Amino acid sequence: MPKYEQNLTGRFDDLLDVLDHAAKGNPSVSLSEQSDATIGDIRMALRVYQRLSVVAGNRLTLTVSLLGEKSALFLCAICTGGHGLSLGKLKIQGEEEFLHSIKRACKAYIADGENSADDQGLVLNEKGGDMSPSEGSR
């Protein structure tokens, strides 16, 4: 299952809005559930999105967690295949494509100028495999 993690500096609500907009970029995506919590200066937002993958014949789930303390932010997004026909490579491609919307949004948020990210924040991990050193590691 593909995973994307990133340490960032920025505004919690701004990044959460960017991520929500990116996840809902496909008309077949719906927000299934959400949770928000605050403890002192620490905020956490959890979003679960689902998308129907017509090609692979299943539902994909994208779980996005955003943790923040003031301007220090940590993002974790994990995509998994759902029920239905599993066509192996098509299922994995669908997961990666769904997750890629979050990666693109995060990169655009970083490129905005006021926001930044550490240089080792990206982790892609498929089905428990090794992390790709070309993508960086945490």
C-alpha positions as CSV (number, residue, x, y, z in Angstrom):
1,M,0.0,0.0,0.0
2,P,1.5,3.4,-1.0
3,K,2.2,5.9,1.8
4,Y,3.4,9.5,1.7
5,E,4.8,11.3,4.8
6,Q,6.1,14.8,5.0
7,N,7.2,17.2,7.7
8,L,6.3,20.8,6.8
9,T,6.2,24.3,8.1
10,G,3.0,26.3,7.4
11,R,-0.5,27.0,8.5
12,F,-2.5,24.0,9.6
13,D,-5.9,25.1,8.3
14,D,-4.5,26.2,5.0
15,L,-2.8,22.9,4.3
16,L,-5.9,21.0,5.4
17,D,-8.0,22.9,2.9
18,V,-5.4,22.3,0.2
19,L,-5.4,18.5,0.9
20,D,-9.2,18.3,1.1
21,H,-9.5,20.0,-2.2
22,A,-6.9,17.8,-3.8
23,A,-8.4,14.6,-2.5
24,K,-11.9,15.5,-3.8
25,G,-10.5,16.4,-7.2
26,N,-12.1,13.4,-8.8
27,P,-15.9,13.4,-9.0
28,S,-16.1,9.8,-7.7
29,V,-14.4,10.8,-4.4
30,S,-16.3,11.2,-1.3
31,L,-15.3,12.1,2.3
32,S,-16.3,9.0,4.3
33,E,-15.4,10.2,7.7
34,Q,-13.4,12.8,9.6
35,S,-12.2,13.6,13.1
36,D,-10.5,16.6,14.6
37,A,-8.9,17.0,18.0
38,T,-6.9,19.7,19.8
39,I,-4.8,19.3,22.9
40,G,-3.1,22.5,24.0
41,D,-1.3,23.8,20.9
42,I,-1.4,20.4,19.2
43,R,-4.0,19.8,16.5
44,M,-4.8,16.7,14.7
45,A,-7.1,16.1,11.7
46,L,-8.0,12.8,10.2
47,R,-9.8,12.4,6.9
48,V,-10.9,9.2,5.1
49,Y,-11.8,9.5,1.5
50,Q,-13.2,6.8,-0.8
51,R,-13.1,6.6,-4.6
52,L,-14.6,4.1,-7.0
53,S,-11.9,2.6,-9.3
54,V,-13.9,1.6,-12.4
55,V,-10.9,0.1,-14.2
56,A,-9.8,-2.1,-11.3
57,G,-13.4,-2.7,-10.2
58,N,-13.0,-1.8,-6.5
59,R,-13.1,1.0,-4.0
60,L,-9.9,2.8,-2.9
61,T,-9.5,4.4,0.5
62,L,-7.2,7.3,1.2
63,T,-6.6,8.1,4.8
64,V,-5.0,11.5,5.5
65,S,-3.7,12.5,8.9
66,L,-2.4,16.0,9.7
67,L,-0.7,16.8,13.0
68,G,0.4,20.3,13.9
69,E,1.9,22.3,16.7
70,K,1.9,26.0,15.8
71,S,3.6,26.1,12.3
72,A,5.3,22.6,12.6
73,L,3.2,20.1,10.6
74,F,3.4,16.4,9.9
75,L,1.3,14.8,7.1
76,C,0.7,11.1,6.6
77,A,-1.4,9.8,3.7
78,I,-2.0,6.1,3.1
79,C,-4.0,4.6,0.3
80,T,-5.4,1.1,0.3
81,G,-7.5,-0.9,-2.1
82,G,-11.0,-1.9,-1.1
83,H,-13.4,-4.7,-1.8
84,G,-14.1,-6.0,-5.3
85,L,-12.1,-7.4,-8.1
86,S,-8.4,-7.1,-7.5
87,L,-6.4,-7.0,-10.7
88,G,-3.0,-6.7,-9.0
89,K,-1.1,-4.1,-11.0
90,L,-4.3,-2.1,-11.8
91,K,-5.2,-2.0,-8.1
92,I,-1.7,-0.7,-7.2
93,Q,-1.8,1.9,-10.0
94,G,-5.1,3.1,-8.7
95,E,-3.8,3.5,-5.2
96,E,-0.7,5.4,-6.4
97,E,-2.8,7.7,-8.6
98,F,-5.2,8.5,-5.7
99,L,-2.2,9.2,-3.4
100,H,-0.5,11.2,-6.1
101,S,-3.2,13.9,-5.8
102,I,-2.0,14.5,-2.2
103,K,1.7,14.5,-3.2
104,R,1.0,17.1,-5.9
105,A,-1.0,19.3,-3.6
106,C,1.7,19.1,-0.9
107,K,4.4,20.0,-3.4
108,A,2.3,23.0,-4.6
109,Y,1.8,24.1,-1.0
110,I,5.6,24.0,-0.4
111,A,6.3,25.9,-3.6
112,D,3.9,28.6,-2.5
113,G,6.8,30.4,-0.8
114,E,5.7,30.9,2.8
115,N,5.7,27.1,3.5
116,S,8.6,24.7,3.6
117,A,9.4,21.0,4.1
118,D,12.3,19.0,5.3
119,D,14.5,17.4,2.6
120,Q,13.9,13.8,3.8
121,G,10.2,13.8,4.3
122,L,8.9,11.6,1.5
123,V,8.3,7.9,2.0
124,L,6.7,5.7,-0.5
125,N,6.1,2.1,0.6
126,E,4.2,-0.5,-1.4
127,K,2.8,-3.5,0.4
128,G,5.4,-3.4,3.2
129,G,8.3,-3.2,0.8
130,D,11.5,-1.3,1.2
131,M,11.4,2.5,1.0
132,S,12.9,3.9,-2.1
133,P,16.1,5.7,-1.4
134,S,15.6,7.9,-4.4
135,E,12.5,9.2,-2.8
136,G,14.1,9.9,0.6
137,S,13.4,8.4,4.0
138,R,12.4,9.5,7.5
